[in-house]
Amino acid sequence: MADDLEELSAAARYLMQEWPDILKPWGFTKSAARIHALLLVHPGALTADELFAATNISRGGISEQLRILCHAGLAERLRILGHRQDQFTAIRDGQHIQRALLAHWAKKILLPMDRMKESLAAITDKHDLPWYEVIHDLRSSFD
């Protein structure tokens, strides 16, 4: 696996360097973004052990970040008959990635805003209305 990384193009190495800064505002950790970038640029599927060797992220961290990436729709787990370990690959369809990022962002940002809005609605009184309306309208503007 280390030999594979050394053979990556300059563009692939650049993506791996910059992708964490791109995914961070979307609610992904630097580790998740590093794993995702590696899955994107690697031509084949990788096992968790191969990702561990390539990234120096802990085994537990690899497992958790792969779970997050798969749940978000940015990667998929491949269960290959006859192999003990699952393999992982990145989704490479641009529209799918866009929808996955938007859905993940909504879950990380908009759902907490919805919960806060519901709580505020239950406890707001008359003197809170000027700032309450700003918060209420802010959330509504994302729809």
Residue pairs with C-beta under 8 A, 6 or more apart in sequence:
1 46
1 50
1 53
1 54
2 53
2 54
4 42
4 54
5 54
8 16
8 41
12 41
15 37
15 40
15 41
16 34
16 37
16 38
16 41
19 33
19 34
19 36
19 37
19 40
20 30
20 33
20 34
20 37
21 33
22 33
23 32
23 33
23 36
24 30
24 33
26 101
26 104
26 105
26 108
27 104
27 105
27 107
27 108
27 109
28 36
28 68
28 72
28 104
29 65
29 68
31 55
31 57
31 61
31 65
32 65
32 68
32 69
34 55
34 57
35 51
35 55
35 57
35 62
35 65
35 66
35 69
35 75
36 69
36 74
36 75
36 90
38 46
38 51
38 54
38 55
39 46
39 51
39 69
39 75
39 88
39 89
39 90
40 90
40 92
44 89
45 78
45 87
45 88
45 89
46 54
46 87
46 88
46 89
47 85
47 86
47 87
47 88
48 59
48 62
48 63
48 66
48 85
48 86
48 88
49 85
51 57
51 62
51 66
51 88
52 58
52 59
52 62
55 62
57 65
66 75
66 77
66 88
69 75
69 88
69 90
70 76
70 77
70 88
72 100
72 101
72 103
72 104
73 91
73 96
73 99
73 100
73 103
73 104
74 90
74 91
74 97
74 100
74 101
74 104
75 88
75 89
75 90
75 91
76 88
76 89
76 91
77 86
77 87
77 88
78 86
78 87
78 88
78 89
79 86
80 86
80 87
91 97
91 100
110 139
110 142
113 138
113 139
113 142
114 139
116 135
117 135
117 136
117 139
120 128
120 132
120 135
120 136
121 136
124 132
